[in-house]
Amino acid sequence: MATKTLTITEDAYERLAAHKEGNDSFSDVIVKHFPKHSLMELAGILTHEDATTMRKAIAESRKRSNARMARITQRFK
């Protein structure tokens, strides 16, 4: 398995070391406390109403951004 060398502060080292149990390596501690997550874990956390509100807000923001970019582009033509 490939390894990486990290430089951390003394405070960070002490905090990480405090989470070691038994023969845990620092890698074990990191993997235990920062597991990989899947986007699928987010499925279902928003209500349909919240999701609709967010979609509308995103669409409006994109519309304003596109209009702003069009104005900027026109200035430099």
C-alpha positions in Angstrom: 0.0 0.0 0.0 1.3 3.5 -0.9 2.0 5.9 1.9 2.2 9.7 2.3 4.2 11.8 4.7 2.3 14.6 6.4 3.5 17.6 8.4 1.1 18.5 11.2 1.4 20.9 14.2 2.1 19.6 17.7 -1.5 20.4 18.7 -2.9 18.4 15.7 -0.6 15.5 16.6 -1.8 15.5 20.2 -5.4 15.6 19.2 -4.9 12.7 16.8 -2.9 10.7 19.3 -5.7 11.1 21.9 -8.0 9.1 19.6 -5.7 6.1 19.3 -6.9 2.9 20.9 -4.7 -0.1 21.6 -2.4 -0.8 18.6 -4.2 1.7 16.3 -2.0 3.4 13.8 -2.6 7.1 12.9 -4.0 5.8 9.6 -6.5 3.7 11.6 -7.6 6.7 13.6 -8.1 8.8 10.5 -10.0 6.1 8.6 -12.2 5.5 11.7 -13.1 9.2 12.3 -13.3 10.2 8.6 -15.0 7.4 6.7 -15.7 7.7 3.0 -19.2 8.8 2.3 -21.5 8.3 -0.7 -23.7 11.0 -2.2 -26.5 8.4 -1.9 -26.3 9.0 1.9 -27.8 12.4 1.2 -30.9 11.0 -0.6 -34.1 11.8 1.2 -32.8 14.5 3.6 -34.7 17.3 1.8 -38.5 17.4 1.6 -39.9 17.8 -1.9 -40.8 21.4 -1.1 -37.3 22.2 0.1 -35.8 20.6 -3.0 -38.1 22.6 -5.3 -37.2 25.8 -3.4 -33.5 25.0 -3.8 -33.9 24.2 -7.5 -35.7 27.5 -8.1 -33.0 29.5 -6.2 -30.2 27.8 -8.2 -32.0 28.4 -11.5 -32.5 32.1 -10.6 -28.8 32.5 -9.5 -27.6 30.9 -12.8 -29.9 33.2 -14.8 -28.5 36.3 -13.0 -24.9 35.0 -13.5 -25.5 34.4 -17.2 -27.0 37.8 -17.6 -24.0 39.4 -15.8 -21.5 37.5 -18.0 -23.4 38.6 -21.1 -23.1 42.2 -20.0 -19.4 41.8 -19.2 -18.8 40.1 -22.6 -20.5 43.0 -24.4 -18.2 45.6 -22.8 -15.1 43.8 -24.2 -16.3 43.4 -27.7 
